């Protein structure tokens, strides 16, 4: 079974289909956490702006808050 071991983080990826494995490698290379223990965020959020982006779906139909703050 074809496999790939990331040289940066050591994660082992494997798949029966080599094409699928290549796709997984590309995705992993974009999101690889090269340094263990660091916090990573792929979404920038301004600390000044803590309101939800979708205020219509902030609560369900019963009025219960869906999003955690």
ZADO-1210 file (C-alpha; in nm, 4 decimals, padded with zeros to 6 digits):
<atoms>
<atom x="00.0000" y="00.0000" z="00.0000" code="UNK" pos="1"/>
<atom x="00.1503" y="00.3382" z="-00.0975" code="UNK" pos="2"/>
<atom x="00.2381" y="00.5633" z="00.1925" code="UNK" pos="3"/>
<atom x="00.3881" y="00.9050" z="00.2624" code="UNK" pos="4"/>
<atom x="00.5650" y="01.0164" z="00.5803" code="UNK" pos="5"/>
<atom x="00.5844" y="01.3921" z="00.6269" code="UNK" pos="6"/>
<atom x="00.9461" y="01.5015" z="00.6783" code="UNK" pos="7"/>
<atom x="00.8356" y="01.8014" z="00.8886" code="UNK" pos="8"/>
<atom x="00.5953" y="01.6483" z="01.1406" code="UNK" pos="9"/>
<atom x="00.6378" y="01.2721" z="01.0906" code="UNK" pos="10"/>
<atom x="00.2701" y="01.2015" z="01.0182" code="UNK" pos="11"/>
<atom x="00.2164" y="00.8867" z="00.8117" code="UNK" pos="12"/>
<atom x="-00.0393" y="00.9021" z="00.5321" code="UNK" pos="13"/>
<atom x="-00.1373" y="00.5915" z="00.3365" code="UNK" pos="14"/>
<atom x="-00.4012" y="00.4987" z="00.0817" code="UNK" pos="15"/>
<atom x="-00.4657" y="00.2193" z="-00.1681" code="UNK" pos="16"/>
<atom x="-00.5051" y="00.4666" z="-00.4526" code="UNK" pos="17"/>
<atom x="-00.1871" y="00.6624" z="-00.5368" code="UNK" pos="18"/>
<atom x="-00.3833" y="00.9526" z="-00.6864" code="UNK" pos="19"/>
<atom x="-00.5800" y="00.9942" z="-00.3640" code="UNK" pos="20"/>
<atom x="-00.2584" y="00.9761" z="-00.1633" code="UNK" pos="21"/>
<atom x="-00.1081" y="01.2577" z="-00.3744" code="UNK" pos="22"/>
<atom x="-00.4160" y="01.4708" z="-00.3028" code="UNK" pos="23"/>
<atom x="-00.3839" y="01.3972" z="00.0707" code="UNK" pos="24"/>
<atom x="-00.0154" y="01.4958" z="00.0548" code="UNK" pos="25"/>
<atom x="-00.1010" y="01.8324" z="-00.1022" code="UNK" pos="26"/>
<atom x="-00.3682" y="01.9034" z="00.1578" code="UNK" pos="27"/>
<atom x="-00.1377" y="01.7975" z="00.4405" code="UNK" pos="28"/>
<atom x="00.1422" y="02.0217" z="00.3106" code="UNK" pos="29"/>
<atom x="-00.0908" y="02.3231" z="00.3360" code="UNK" pos="30"/>
<atom x="-00.2057" y="02.2473" z="00.6908" code="UNK" pos="31"/>
<atom x="00.1006" y="02.0728" z="00.8363" code="UNK" pos="32"/>
<atom x="00.1911" y="02.1782" z="01.1896" code="UNK" pos="33"/>
<atom x="00.5645" y="02.1839" z="01.1519" code="UNK" pos="34"/>
<atom x="00.6300" y="02.2792" z="01.5151" code="UNK" pos="35"/>
<atom x="00.4494" y="02.0650" z="01.7711" code="UNK" pos="36"/>
<atom x="00.2914" y="02.2483" z="02.0617" code="UNK" pos="37"/>
<atom x="00.2346" y="02.5797" z="01.8824" code="UNK" pos="38"/>
<atom x="-00.1161" y="02.7079" z="01.8305" code="UNK" pos="39"/>
<atom x="-00.2262" y="02.7558" z="01.4731" code="UNK" pos="40"/>
<atom x="-00.5290" y="02.9323" z="01.3375" code="UNK" pos="41"/>
<atom x="-00.6309" y="02.9276" z="00.9753" code="UNK" pos="42"/>
<atom x="-00.8980" y="03.1925" z="01.0307" code="UNK" pos="43"/>
<atom x="-00.8119" y="03.5476" z="01.1225" code="UNK" pos="44"/>
<atom x="-01.0511" y="03.7096" z="01.3615" code="UNK" pos="45"/>
<atom x="-01.0082" y="04.0594" z="01.4901" code="UNK" pos="46"/>
<atom x="-01.0174" y="04.0575" z="01.8715" code="UNK" pos="47"/>
<atom x="-01.2129" y="04.3833" z="01.8583" code="UNK" pos="48"/>
<atom x="-01.4866" y="04.2112" z="01.6561" code="UNK" pos="49"/>
<atom x="-01.6382" y="03.9377" z="01.8720" code="UNK" pos="50"/>
<atom x="-01.9893" y="03.9504" z="01.7268" code="UNK" pos="51"/>
<atom x="-02.1004" y="03.6474" z="01.5283" code="UNK" pos="52"/>
<atom x="-02.0712" y="03.6700" z="01.1515" code="UNK" pos="53"/>
<atom x="-02.4173" y="03.5227" z="01.0973" code="UNK" pos="54"/>
<atom x="-02.6493" y="03.6823" z="01.3499" code="UNK" pos="55"/>
<atom x="-02.9595" y="03.5189" z="01.1951" code="UNK" pos="56"/>
<atom x="-02.8332" y="03.1706" z="01.2832" code="UNK" pos="57"/>
<atom x="-02.6852" y="03.2645" z="01.6205" code="UNK" pos="58"/>
<atom x="-02.9916" y="03.1126" z="01.7940" code="UNK" pos="59"/>
<atom x="-03.2136" y="02.8193" z="01.7025" code="UNK" pos="60"/>
<atom x="-03.5916" y="02.8436" z="01.6542" code="UNK" pos="61"/>
<atom x="-03.6519" y="02.8059" z="02.0297" code="UNK" pos="62"/>
<atom x="-03.4160" y="03.0981" z="02.1039" code="UNK" pos="63"/>
<atom x="-03.1373" y="02.8813" z="02.2454" code="UNK" pos="64"/>
<atom x="-02.7855" y="02.9995" z="02.1628" code="UNK" pos="65"/>
<atom x="-02.6165" y="02.7673" z="01.9134" code="UNK" pos="66"/>
<atom x="-02.2722" y="02.9233" z="01.9120" code="UNK" pos="67"/>
<atom x="-02.0396" y="02.9047" z="02.2082" code="UNK" pos="68"/>
<atom x="-01.8693" y="03.2266" z="02.3118" code="UNK" pos="69"/>
</atoms>
